[in-house]
Amino acid sequence: MTPILLVVLVAISLGAVIFTFVPALTGDGRADKRKKALKGNYQSARESLQVDRQRDARRKTVAQALKAQSDALAKHKQRETLENLIFQAGMSTTKSAFIRYSVIFGVVVAIMCWLFEVPLLFAFVFGTAGGYLLPRWFVKQRRKRYRTRYLDELPNAVEVIVRGVKSGLPLNDSVRVVSREAKEPVRSEFARVLDQQSFGKSMAEAIQILYERVPTPEVNFFVVVITVQQQAGGNLSEALTNLSKVLRNRKKMKAKVKAMSSEAKASAMIIGSLPFIVAALVSVVRPGYLNTLIDTPIGNIWLGVAAVMMLTGIFVMNRMIQFEV
């Protein structure tokens, strides 16, 4: 029994030695596996942390750009000076020249009213309205037409930039292509961006001039995309492709709103012109029938009431067809 017991003890000792030292020599022990696992987890956690930091920095940059553009939009909405109206209408007239022409126009209107034997007080009122309201209304209509033509061509300009970036052209060269090939007024506005760059401004700074001329949400989207790409990087072609789709969808929505509001506009025109048409027909059939409204105080009062009611109805119908897209 003693030799057998000795052999068993020797075998157990050799097994313990092999179990202890051989895995350490081959490097396949549990400790090494655990170290490798911990190292891999640490590496993946570090990479994930870097990705999170980059994402947070990009979000912060986007938020700052959006806040800056939102503040600029609110500033443009709050301050609508005469100089800004002339600038945004694409007119080359200076502010002093515009005021001078407005005064001359108002004086001409007042003189014409006086020549047609309009009372002096009413002639002064008509002259003041003609010198102040009509020129401003004209400039606002010019600005509206300028914006419409600009926004009609802007999606095409964005698509040209997208094709240029996808083909390998730098952003500056793509903008230069737009400044040569696009229709007016987009061509002139992008040429102004290149002029700003020639003075040493970066693309993110020079692109802001587009928003100063046309402060609309569509141009705001474009400026934000370019600014964020210049500051934080990213896939510019993909962002501009999505922007082009958004601009075209907004254009379709505006056309749909215009078609839906055409009925209300036609009704307002018919209802607003109906009193004048009826008055003209009555005057033709029965001359002097409506003189009571002009010659008597009670008639003047009712004419004033009718004018106030008509203006109120026009205002209400105008607000009904105003939609923000």
C-alpha positions in Angstrom: 0.0 0.0 0.0 2.9 2.4 0.7 4.2 2.4 -3.0 0.7 2.9 -4.3 0.1 5.8 -1.9 3.4 7.3 -2.9 2.6 7.1 -6.6 -0.8 8.8 -6.0 0.7 11.6 -4.0 3.4 12.2 -6.7 0.7 12.3 -9.4 -1.3 14.8 -7.5 1.7 17.0 -6.9 2.7 17.0 -10.6 -0.9 17.9 -11.6 -0.9 20.8 -9.2 2.4 22.0 -10.6 1.1 21.7 -14.2 -2.2 23.4 -13.3 -0.3 26.3 -11.7 2.6 27.0 -14.0 1.7 25.7 -17.5 -1.2 28.2 -18.1 1.0 31.1 -16.9 3.7 30.0 -19.4 1.3 29.7 -22.4 -0.5 33.0 -21.5 -4.0 31.5 -21.7 -4.8 31.9 -18.0 -8.0 33.4 -16.6 -6.0 36.4 -15.4 -4.8 37.2 -18.9 -8.2 36.8 -20.4 -9.7 39.0 -17.7 -6.9 41.6 -18.4 -7.6 41.5 -22.1 -11.4 41.8 -21.5 -10.8 44.8 -19.2 -8.5 46.4 -21.6 -11.0 46.0 -24.5 -13.8 47.4 -22.4 -11.7 50.4 -21.4 -10.8 51.0 -25.0 -14.4 50.8 -26.2 -15.5 53.0 -23.3 -12.9 55.6 -24.2 -13.9 55.6 -27.9 -17.5 55.9 -26.9 -16.7 58.8 -24.6 -14.8 60.6 -27.5 -17.8 60.0 -29.8 -20.2 61.4 -27.2 -17.9 64.5 -26.7 -17.8 65.1 -30.4 -21.6 64.7 -30.7 -22.1 67.1 -27.7 -19.7 69.7 -29.3 -21.5 69.4 -32.6 -24.9 69.8 -30.9 -23.6 72.9 -29.0 -22.3 74.4 -32.2 -25.6 73.8 -34.0 -27.5 75.2 -31.0 -25.4 78.4 -31.0 -25.8 78.9 -34.7 -29.5 78.4 -34.5 -29.8 80.8 -31.6 -27.7 83.4 -33.5 -29.9 83.1 -36.6 -33.1 83.2 -34.5 -31.9 86.4 -32.7 -31.0 87.9 -36.1 -34.5 87.0 -37.5 -36.2 88.6 -34.4 -34.1 91.7 -34.8 -35.0 92.1 -38.4 -38.7 91.6 -37.6 -38.6 94.2 -34.8 -36.7 96.8 -36.7 -38.1 97.7 -40.1 -36.5 101.0 -40.9 -36.9 102.8 -44.2 -33.2 102.1 -45.0 -33.7 98.4 -44.5 -36.9 98.4 -46.6 -35.0 100.0 -49.5 -32.0 97.6 -49.1 -34.2 94.5 -49.0 -36.2 95.6 -52.0 -33.0 95.5 -54.1 -33.3 99.2 -54.9 -30.2 101.4 -55.5 -32.0 104.6 -54.3 -30.6 106.2 -51.2 -32.7 107.1 -48.2 -32.4 110.9 -48.7 -33.4 110.6 -52.4 -36.4 108.4 -51.5 -37.6 111.0 -48.9 -37.1 113.8 -51.4 -39.1 112.0 -54.1 -41.9 111.1 -51.6 -42.2 114.8 -50.5 -42.4 115.9 -54.1 -45.1 113.3 -54.9 -47.1 114.3 -51.8 -47.0 118.0 -52.9 -48.1 117.0 -56.4 -51.1 115.0 -55.0 -52.1 117.9 -52.8 -52.0 120.4 -55.7 -54.0 118.0 -57.9 -56.7 117.7 -55.3 -56.8 121.5 -54.8 -57.2 121.9 -58.6 -60.1 119.5 -58.6 -61.8 121.8 -55.9 -61.2 119.4 -53.0 -61.4 121.2 -49.7 -58.0 122.4 -48.5 -58.0 120.2 -45.4 -58.8 117.1 -47.4 -56.2 118.1 -50.0 -53.6 118.3 -47.2 -54.7 114.9 -45.8 -54.5 113.3 -49.3 -51.2 114.9 -50.0 -49.7 113.6 -46.7 -51.1 110.1 -47.3 -49.7 110.2 -50.9 -46.3 111.3 -49.8 -46.0 108.9 -46.8 -48.1 105.8 -47.4 -48.0 105.2 -51.1 -44.1 105.3 -51.4 -43.8 102.9 -48.5 -46.4 100.6 -50.0 -44.5 100.7 -53.3 -41.2 99.7 -51.6 -42.9 96.9 -49.7 -44.4 95.5 -52.9 -41.0 95.7 -54.5 -39.5 93.8 -51.6 -42.2 91.2 -51.8 -41.5 90.6 -55.5 -37.8 90.6 -54.9 -38.2 87.9 -52.2 -40.5 85.8 -54.5 -38.0 85.8 -57.3 -35.2 85.0 -54.9 -36.9 82.1 -53.3 -38.0 80.7 -56.6 -34.4 80.4 -57.7 -32.8 79.5 -54.4 -33.6 75.7 -54.6 -31.9 75.5 -58.0 -28.8 77.3 -56.6 -28.6 74.9 -53.7 -28.8 71.9 -56.1 -26.0 73.4 -58.1 -23.9 73.6 -55.0 -24.8 70.0 -54.1 -23.7 68.7 -57.5 -20.5 70.7 -57.3 -19.6 69.4 -53.8 -20.4 65.8 -54.8 -18.2 66.1 -57.9 -15.2 67.2 -55.7 -15.3 71.0 -56.0 -14.7 73.1 -52.9 -17.6 75.1 -51.6 -16.1 78.4 -52.8 -15.9 77.1 -56.4 -19.5 75.8 -56.2 -20.7 79.2 -55.0 -18.7 80.9 -57.8 -20.6 78.7 -60.3 -23.9 79.9 -58.8 -22.7 83.5 -59.1 -22.1 83.0 -62.8 -24.9 80.6 -63.9 -27.9 81.3 -61.6 -30.7 83.7 -62.5 -31.2 87.1 -60.9 -31.3 88.1 -58.0 -29.6 85.0 -56.7 -26.6 85.5 -59.0 -25.9 89.0 -57.7 -26.4 87.9 -54.0 -23.9 85.0 -54.3 -21.5 87.3 -56.1 -21.7 89.6 -53.0 -20.7 86.6 -50.9 -17.6 86.1 -53.0 -16.8 89.9 -52.7 -17.0 89.6 -48.9 -14.6 86.7 -49.0 -12.2 88.7 -51.1 -12.0 91.2 -48.2 -10.8 88.4 -45.9 -14.0 87.1 -44.4 -14.5 83.3 -44.0 -17.4 81.6 -45.7 -19.4 81.4 -42.4 -19.1 85.2 -42.0 -19.6 86.1 -45.7 -22.7 83.9 -46.1 -24.5 86.1 -43.5 -24.9 88.8 -46.1 -27.6 86.7 -47.8 -29.8 86.9 -44.7 -29.4 90.6 -44.4 -30.8 91.1 -47.9 -33.6 88.5 -47.7 -34.4 87.8 -44.0 -36.7 84.8 -44.6 -36.8 81.3 -43.0 -35.6 79.7 -46.2 -32.5 81.8 -46.4 -32.0 81.3 -42.6 -32.0 77.5 -43.1 -29.3 77.8 -45.8 -27.1 80.1 -43.7 -27.4 77.8 -40.7 -26.4 74.7 -42.8 -23.3 76.4 -44.2 -22.3 77.9 -40.9 -22.6 74.7 -39.0 -20.7 72.8 -41.6 -17.9 75.4 -41.6 -17.7 75.3 -37.8 -18.3 71.6 -36.9 -17.8 69.8 -40.2 -20.2 67.1 -41.5 -21.6 65.8 -44.8 -22.4 69.1 -46.6 -23.9 67.5 -49.7 -26.3 65.4 -47.7 -27.4 68.4 -45.6 -27.9 70.6 -48.7 -29.8 67.8 -50.4 -32.3 67.7 -47.5 -32.4 71.5 -47.5 -33.3 71.6 -51.2 -36.2 69.2 -50.6 -37.4 71.3 -47.7 -37.2 74.5 -49.8 -39.2 72.9 -52.7 -41.8 71.5 -50.3 -42.2 75.0 -48.7 -42.6 76.4 -52.2 -45.4 73.9 -53.0 -47.1 74.6 -49.7 -47.1 78.4 -50.4 -48.6 77.7 -53.9 -51.3 75.6 -52.3 -52.1 78.3 -49.7 -52.2 80.9 -52.5 -54.7 78.7 -54.4 -56.8 78.1 -51.3 -57.0 81.8 -50.4 -57.8 83.0 -54.0 -61.5 82.5 -53.3 -61.4 84.7 -50.3 -59.5 87.4 -52.2 -62.0 87.3 -55.0 -64.8 87.7 -52.5 -63.1 90.6 -50.8 -62.6 92.4 -54.2 -66.2 91.8 -55.2 -67.7 92.9 -51.9 -65.4 95.9 -51.6 -66.2 97.2 -55.1 -69.9 96.5 -54.9 -70.9 99.8 -53.1 -69.0 101.9 -55.6 -70.6 100.1 -58.5 -74.1 100.4 -57.1 -73.5 104.1 -56.3 -72.3 104.7 -59.9 -75.3 102.9 -61.4 -77.7 104.8 -59.2 -76.1 108.1 -60.1 -76.5 107.2 -63.8 -80.2 106.2 -63.4 -81.2 108.9 -60.9 -78.7 111.8 -61.0 -78.6 113.7 -57.7 -80.2 110.8 -55.8 -77.2 110.4 -53.5 -76.5 114.1 -53.0 -78.0 113.8 -49.6 -75.1 111.7 -48.4 -72.7 114.5 -49.4 -74.6 117.7 -48.7 -76.1 116.9 -45.3 -74.3 116.2 -41.9 -76.3 113.1 -41.3 -75.4 111.8 -44.7 -71.7 112.5 -44.0 -72.0 110.6 -40.7 -73.5 107.5 -42.5 -70.8 107.7 -45.2 -68.2 107.6 -42.4 -69.9 104.7 -40.7 -70.0 102.8 -44.1 -66.3 103.5 -44.7 -65.4 102.2 -41.2 -67.5 99.1 -41.7 -66.0 98.5 -45.1 -62.4 98.9 -43.8 -63.1 96.6 -40.9 -64.5 93.9 -43.3 -61.4 94.3 -45.6 -59.1 94.0 -42.6 -60.8 90.8 -41.3 -60.8 89.1 -44.7 -57.2 90.1 -45.2 -56.2 88.5 -41.9 -58.2 85.4 -42.8 -56.0 84.7 -45.9 -52.7 85.4 -44.1 -50.8 82.1 -43.5 -47.4 81.5 -42.0 -45.6 78.7 -43.9 
